[in-house]
Amino acid sequence: MYELKTKEELIRAIMGNEVVLIEYYEPENKDCEIMYESMREFAKYADKSIFFCRVNIREHPEMADVSSIPALRVYYRGEVVFEQLGVLSSPELNLRVIRRSIREVFSNRNISIRV
């Protein structure tokens, strides 16, 4: 998972990739650790064209335009198509819900990318 460190990197990631998944987190936050475990597992099985990345909002508050953490956003061709704020109780449950939700969004938009 790529760590984004500047606003320019964030913009390049979103505009330069068809599908981008960005995790907004704060180090040493228990809920953020659950989200990170979920996203690491997700990246193993998802389509390789999905660009997985993270933003540390403690180190880069200028890139933190989310209302709470952890937060997850999925962009498709530069547009936010999915957002989740917070996590469920375990990485496994969290991953199941996220994957199902993203699949539904992609299906409704006729996007055929494996998630």
C-alpha positions in Angstrom: 0.0 0.0 0.0 1.5 3.3 -1.1 1.9 6.1 1.4 0.8 9.5 0.0 2.8 12.3 1.4 1.9 15.4 -0.6 -1.3 17.0 -2.0 0.3 16.7 -5.4 0.8 12.9 -5.0 -2.8 12.6 -3.9 -4.0 14.4 -7.0 -1.7 12.4 -9.3 -3.0 9.2 -7.7 -6.6 10.1 -8.2 -6.3 11.4 -11.7 -3.7 9.0 -12.9 -5.4 5.7 -12.1 -8.8 4.3 -13.0 -9.6 3.0 -9.5 -8.0 4.4 -6.4 -8.7 3.3 -2.8 -7.4 5.8 -0.2 -7.3 5.0 3.5 -7.1 8.0 5.8 -5.7 7.1 9.1 -3.9 8.2 12.3 -1.0 6.1 13.7 -1.6 4.1 16.9 -5.4 4.4 16.6 -7.1 1.0 17.2 -9.8 1.5 14.7 -7.3 2.6 12.1 -5.3 -0.6 12.7 -8.5 -2.6 12.0 -9.0 -0.7 8.7 -5.3 -1.2 7.8 -5.6 -5.0 8.3 -8.8 -5.0 6.2 -7.1 -3.1 3.4 -4.0 -5.3 3.4 -6.1 -8.3 3.0 -8.3 -6.6 0.3 -5.2 -5.7 -1.7 -4.2 -9.3 -1.9 -7.3 -10.4 -3.8 -8.6 -7.3 -5.6 -7.9 -6.5 -9.2 -4.3 -5.5 -9.6 -5.4 -2.3 -11.4 -6.8 -0.9 -8.2 -4.3 1.5 -6.6 -4.3 1.1 -2.8 -2.8 4.0 -0.8 -2.9 5.7 2.5 -2.8 9.2 4.0 -1.4 9.7 7.6 -3.6 12.7 8.7 -1.4 13.4 11.7 1.6 14.0 9.5 -0.3 15.5 6.6 -3.4 17.4 8.0 -3.6 19.4 4.8 -4.7 16.2 3.0 -7.3 15.2 5.6 -10.6 16.4 4.2 -12.5 13.6 6.0 -14.9 14.2 9.0 -13.6 11.2 11.0 -11.0 8.5 11.0 -10.5 5.9 9.8 -12.0 6.8 6.5 -11.9 5.0 3.2 -12.6 6.5 -0.2 -12.8 4.8 -3.5 -12.4 7.0 -6.7 -13.3 5.9 -10.1 -11.9 8.0 -12.9 -11.3 10.9 -10.5 -14.8 10.8 -8.9 -15.6 9.6 -5.3 -17.9 6.6 -5.8 -17.7 5.1 -2.3 -16.9 6.4 1.2 -16.8 4.6 4.6 -16.2 6.4 7.8 -15.2 4.3 10.8 -14.9 0.5 11.0 -16.7 -2.6 12.2 -15.5 -4.7 15.1 -13.0 -6.9 13.3 -10.9 -6.7 10.1 -12.7 -9.7 8.6 -16.2 -8.3 9.1 -15.0 -4.8 8.0 -13.5 -6.3 4.8 -16.7 -8.3 4.0 -18.9 -5.2 4.3 -16.5 -2.9 2.4 -16.1 -5.4 -0.5 -19.8 -6.0 -0.8 -20.6 -2.3 -0.7 -17.9 -1.5 -3.4 -19.2 -4.4 -5.6 -22.7 -2.9 -5.4 -21.5 0.6 -6.3 -19.4 -0.8 -9.2 -22.3 -3.0 -10.4 -24.7 -0.1 -10.4 -22.2 1.9 -12.6 -21.4 -1.1 -14.9 -17.8 -1.1 -13.8 -16.3 -4.6 -14.2 -13.3 -4.6 -11.9 -12.8 -7.5 -9.4 -13.1 -6.4 -5.7 
